[in-house]
């Protein structure tokens, strides 16, 4: 299951995104999309979780929760 995560803080990186989702199950990959010119976060990313049930649990639990000081949209 590929999960979109929006409204990320500029300080959020791949590791902190993965850590937030790994509480709910196995995370195959997590990446914050970055601007090619500035290497600054574009404010969104994607998390891949192989088990759809775990992915849905993460979506339900994390949508609207704070990550690095900002409420994320999942």
TORKE-165735 format. One line per field, with one value per residue (C-alpha): residue in three letters; x, y, z. Coordinates in nm, 4 decimals, decimal comma. Layout:
rest: (ALA|...)
x: (X|...)
y: (Y|...)
z: (Z|...)
END
This chain:
rest: (UNK|UNK|UNK|UNK|UNK|UNK|UNK|UNK|UNK|UNK|UNK|UNK|UNK|UNK|UNK|UNK|UNK|UNK|UNK|UNK|UNK|UNK|UNK|UNK|UNK|UNK|UNK|UNK|UNK|UNK|UNK|UNK|UNK|UNK|UNK|UNK|UNK|UNK|UNK|UNK|UNK|UNK|UNK|UNK|UNK|UNK|UNK|UNK|UNK|UNK|UNK|UNK|UNK|UNK|UNK|UNK|UNK|UNK|UNK|UNK|UNK|UNK|UNK|UNK|UNK|UNK|UNK|UNK|UNK|UNK|UNK|UNK|UNK|UNK)
x: (0,0000|0,1463|0,0471|0,0621|0,1711|0,1254|0,1923|0,5353|0,7709|1,0878|1,2864|1,1173|1,3436|1,3041|1,4120|1,1683|0,8841|0,9679|0,9904|0,6441|0,4835|0,6850|0,4940|0,1955|0,3750|0,6419|0,7535|0,9079|1,0128|0,9579|1,0699|1,0246|1,0024|1,2749|1,3256|1,6063|1,7516|1,7502|1,7348|1,4669|1,1584|0,8519|0,6324|0,5024|0,6206|0,5229|0,5340|0,5032|0,3614|0,3235|0,0322|-0,2881|-0,4336|-0,1256|-0,1298|-0,4915|-0,4178|-0,1341|-0,3573|-0,6331|-0,3935|-0,1620|-0,3936|-0,3947|-0,1237|0,1851|0,5118|0,8044|0,5607|0,3109|-0,0196|0,0247|-0,2372|-0,2331)
y: (0,0000|0,3345|0,6136|0,9864|1,2067|1,5822|1,8988|1,7771|2,0120|2,1069|1,9335|1,5971|1,3453|0,9888|0,8354|1,0310|0,9569|0,5858|0,5880|0,7419|0,4748|0,1752|0,1863|0,0463|-0,2238|-0,3014|-0,0091|-0,1097|0,2464|0,6053|0,9095|1,2817|1,4463|1,7110|1,9991|1,9153|2,2663|2,3470|1,9944|2,1321|1,9281|1,9997|1,9285|1,5861|1,2295|0,8663|0,5628|0,2082|-0,0564|-0,4112|-0,5105|-0,3162|-0,3680|-0,2169|0,0649|0,1463|0,1390|0,3888|0,6152|0,6137|0,6782|0,9373|1,1591|1,4989|1,4039|1,6194|1,5161|1,7523|2,0180|2,0084|1,8207|1,5764|1,4749|1,1045)
z: (0,0000|-0,1077|0,1326|0,0579|0,3502|0,3206|0,5211|0,6307|0,8108|0,6226|0,8989|0,8384|0,6663|0,5379|0,8695|1,0880|0,8449|0,8536|1,2337|1,2676|1,0472|1,1689|1,4988|1,3037|1,1055|0,8495|0,6336|0,2996|0,2149|0,3198|0,1255|0,1505|-0,1928|-0,2341|-0,4735|-0,7191|-0,7216|-0,3496|-0,1982|0,0349|0,1199|-0,0912|0,2128|0,1138|0,0842|0,0408|0,2667|0,1348|0,3678|0,2304|0,4584|0,3708|0,7204|0,8830|0,6284|0,7061|1,0806|1,0257|0,8149|1,0763|1,3649|1,2078|1,0051|1,1788|1,4288|1,4852|1,3209|1,3756|1,4956|1,2074|1,1724|0,8845|0,6284|0,5518)
END
